[in-house]
Amino acid sequence: MDYLIVGSGLYGAVFANEAAKAGKTVKVIEKRDHIAGNIYTKEVDGIQVHMYGAHIFHTSEDRIWDYVNQFATFNRYTNQPIANYHGEIYNMPFNMNTFNKLWGVVTPDEAKAKIDEQRQVLGGKEPENLEEQAISLVGTDIYEKLVKEYTEKQWGRPTTELPAFIIKRLPVRFTYDNNYFNDKYQGIPVGGYTQIVEKLLDHPNIEVELNADYFANRDKYNAMADKIVYTGMIDQFYDYKFGELEYRSLRFETEELDTPNYQGNAVANYTDKDHAFTRIIEHKHFEGADTAKTIITHEYPQTWHKGDEPYYPVNDDKNSALYRKYYELARQDNDRVLFGGRLGMYKYFNMDQVIGAALYAAKKELK
């Protein structure tokens, strides 16, 4: 083969498709018993279940939106999560509906004045950690109720020990707008995400092998192709030569309930520490499935240990410095191995960014 691709997630599938269209032969191996990585969806009793957490596609790039629409029809789903703090319900992202519920303010000027008043506790200093960044954005009340405990559950450490940039992705609006994303395009593929990867890999030049552990048969798989596209953990690829990078893992508890509507929304974040899970996903609301029952998933963040599934890189200063060592090794191996995806590049990517990165890498590699 010309390319061995380790991992059948979105990055690997996009690269495989581009290489196959360019006349290259490709073998894709996947350690799980299904393709599509963490965007894998499975139909259960008429409901598309997001098996590895909620995935909402959003992008502002026309070319990415046009690209992904080749493989699925997207509905008009708009992400409007709610936050549950000890039974109090707040709208997210933080917007005028949130501020009105919390403080009784009605106008943007009133909300801004309240936040300005509360951010004075920082004394004008530049935020140095997540706690200070959050307070500078939304004040102390929202930080205490809707950010602090949720974030500490998610990352497994105090907010004062987390970098400020993590919270900078959080939208804050002074309008009555519950749409979480600012992107031009947003939606859920009708019929789930798995079909997208199925179509990407449906090419005569692509061979797929499931239940294939690259590290259990590394020499055999390496001998199969001239070049490797690796989408797993970069530190594992190099046998943890410089030590382990940190990741966060997740545990999912999914159940079918004998009710047509459990929580009235696809995503409900539980922001207090008394609930060990961070959110409940009610899958039917992504597509508006008309079923007599519903399926929900509780999502529990966990400390990652070897053998666990890694979901999020921990991009603090220590891990970023360690990753740079692995990145330098990867640069030296560039004529033999390409690293891609969230784990291979140790970087948080949205789905549109994964597609963009894979298309860029394929164009550069195949020119």
N, C-alpha and C positions, 0 to 999 in steps of 0.2 A: 504494500500500500504506500501511497504518497504520505498520508497523514494518519496517525493514531490520535484520536481525540478521547481524552479521559474525562468522562462526565457528559451526560446527555441533557444538561440544563439548557437554558436559553442561550448562553454564550457559546457552548459547544455546538448546539444545533444550528445556530446562525452561521458560524464559521464552517461547519460541515457542508451546509447547503451552498455557500459561496464557493467553496473549494470544488464541490462536485460539479457545479455549473461551469466551472473553469476547466473541466475535464480531468480533475484529479480524482484518484481513488482514495476512499476514506473508510476507516474502521472506527466506529464509536463504541466505547465500552462503558458500562454503567454498573456500579456496584449494587444498586437497588434492583428490585424486580419490576421496575417500570421506568419509562423515560420521563423527561420533563423536569427533573430535579425538584426544586422547592415550589415551582409553579404548578405542580401536578394537581389536577382536579379529577374527581371521580363522581359519577352520577350514582346517587343512592336514593331510591324511591322518588325519582323525579326532581331531585335537588342536586345541583352541582356543588360538591363539597370541596373546599380548598383544604387539602390534606395537610399542608404545612404552613398554615396561617393565611390571613387575608392578603390578597393581591389585587390591587386596584391599578389598572393601567392609566398612566397620565403622562403627557408630554406637550411641549410647546413647539416641537420640531415637526414641520410638515412632512419632511422626508421619512421620519421614523413612524409617524402616524400612517402615512401611505404604505410604508413597508409592511407594518404589522396587519393592516387591513387586507393584505393579499391572502391571509391565512385564516381569517375569522371575521364574522360580522359582530361589531361591537354595539352594545346598547347604550343608553344615555345615563347610566348610573352616575350619580354624583356623591362623592364621599362626604357624608355629614355625620361624623361620629359624635356620640354623646359621652359625657364623663359622669360617673356615679361616685359621689363622695358621701359615704354613710347614708345613702338613700336620697341625697340631694342631686338633682340632675342639672347639668350645665352643658351648654352648647360648645362644641369645638369646631374649628379653631377659635381662639379667644377673639370674640367680636362683641358688638354692641348688645347682642342677646345675652352673652355671658356677663357683661358688665352690669346690665340692667338687673339681672337675676341676683347678682352678688351685692350690688351697692344701691340699686334703685335709680341709678343715673339714666337719663334719657338721651342726652345729646353727646356727640363726640367730644366737645369741649369739656363737659363734666367728667367724662371718663378719663380723658387725658390729664385733667387736673388731679383726679384721684390717684392715678398712677404716678404722676410727678411728685405728689405729696409723699407717697410710700417709698419711692426710690431714693428719697433723701437719706435713708439709712446707710446708703453706700458712701455718702460724703463726697460725691463727685468722682470717685476713683474709677479707673478703667477696670471692667470685670476681669477677674483672673481665674474664675472657675464657673461651673455651671450654675451654682446657687446665685452668685452675683450677677451673672448674665441674665438669668430668669427674672430676678428682681428688677433689673434695669429695663427689661422689656414689659413686664406686666405688674410690677409691684409685689408687696409682701403677701397680701391676701390670696391672690391667685396662685402664687408660688407655693404657699403652705397647703392649700386645699387640692390643687390640681396638678402640681408639678413635682414637688419634693418626694413624697412617698412613692408615687408611681415610678419616677425615674430611678429611685434607689432600689425598687424591686427589679426593674428592668436590667440595671447594670450591676447590681450586687455590691454596691459601694456607696458611701456618702456622696451627696452632690458636691460637697466642698472638695472632693478628690477627683471629680470629673472635669474634663476640659470644657471651656466655655463654648467652643464651636458646636458641640452636640445640640445645644438648644437653639442655635441660630437658624436652624431649619424650620422652627416652629412659627407658623404664620400668626400675626396679630393684626386685627383689622378694626377700624373705627367706622364700620358699616354694619348693617344688620344682614350679614351674609354668612351662612353656615357651611359654605363650600370650602372644604379643607385645602384643596389645591388651587394654585393660581394659574395652572397650565391651561393652554388653549384647548386641548383635547383631553377627554377623560371617558372611561367606560369599562365595561366588563365584557369579554367575548361571550356571545350567546352560545351555550353549549360547552363552556369551560375553556381552560388554557391548554389542556393536553393536546387538543386537536392542532394547535399551532405548531407544536414540536413534532407531532406526527407528520404533518405536511412538510416541514422543513427537512425531515429525515427520509422522506419518501422519494428517493432518487436511486436509479440503478447503480450509481457509483458509490453508494453509501451502504455499508454493512453494519448492523447494530447487534451487540452482544450484551444481554442483561445478566445480572448476578455475577458480574465479572469484577473481581477485586484486583486492581492494578498492582498493588503492593504484594499480593500473595503470589503473583506470577510475573514479576516485573521484567525479568530477562526475556521471557517468552513474548510479552507484549512489545517490548522495545525492539525486538527483532522483526516485528511485523511491518514496520513502516520506516520511511526515511526521516520523518520528523514527527514530533509529539506536540499536541496542543493540550496543555494540562490545566484543568479548572478546579483542582482540589486545593488543599492547604499547602502553601508554598514551603512552610517549615517541615511538613511531613515529607515532601518530595526530597528534601535534602537531609532526611533522617535526623531532624532537629539538631543539626550541627552546632548552631549557636544558641540553642535553647528553644523552648516552646513559646510561640506567640500565644496571646490570650484571645479567647473567643467567648461569646455567650451562647448558651444552648437554650433550647425550648422543649417543653413537654406539653403534649396536647391530649386533652380528654374530650372525646367526642361522643355525643349521645343523641339518640332520636327520642323526641318527646311527643306525647299524644295530645298535642295542641297545635292549632294552625299558626299561632303567633306568640312567641315567648317574650320578646323584649321590644318589639316594634321598630327595631333598627338593626342594620347589619353589624355595626360595631359599637360596643359599649365598653369604654375604658373604666376600670375600677381603680380609682386614684388613691384610696386609703390603704394603709399597710395591714389592716385587719383581714383583707382578702389576699391570699397568697398569689392568686392569678392576677394578671394585668388587664385582661380583657376577655369578653365573651363575644364570639362571632356567631351570628345567626345567618347561616349561609343562604337561605332562600331569598332573603331581601336583596342580595346582589343582582338577581335576575327577576325578582318578583314572582317566584314559582307559586302556582296555585295548587297547593297540596293540603291535605287534611292534617298532616303532621309536620313537624319542623325538626331540624338538626342544628344543634349548637356545639360549639367547641370552647372549652376553657383553655386559656393559654398561660402556661407557667414558665417564667424565665428560670434558668438554672445555670450554675457554674459549670463551665465546660471541663471535662476530663477526657483523657485519651480514650477513644472508642465511642464517645458521644458524637452526635451530629452537631457540627459548628454552624451557627446561623449569623452571628454578628461579629466582625472584628472589633477589638477594643483599641481604638486609635488614640491612645494617650501618648505622652512623650516617650515613655519607656518602650512601649511596643512599636512605636513608629521608628525609633532608633534601631531596634532589633530587626524590624522588617527591612530597613535599608541595607543591612548586611546580606540578607537573603536576596534582595533585589540586585545587589552587585554580583552575586553568584549567577543569578538568572541572566544578567547581561552578558556574562562570559559564555553562557550556554546558548545564546540566542540563535546560533546556527543549527542547533539541534532541538531545542525546546522553546515553545511559546507559552507564557503563563497568562491566563485570562480569568475573568469573572471575579466575584466578590472575595473568594478564598485565594485564588491564584495571585490576585493583585492586592490582597489585604486592604480592601477599601469598600465602604458602603456604597452600593449602586442601587438606583431604582431600575425598573425593568427597561425603560427607554434608554438609560445610560448603558446598560448591559448590551443592548442591541447595537447602539452606536459604537461602543468599544469593539465589539466583535466585527462589525462591518469595516471599521477602520483598520483593524489588525489584518483582516482578510485582504483588503485592498492593497495594503502595504506588502503583505507576504506574497500575493499572487500576481503582482504587477509584472 
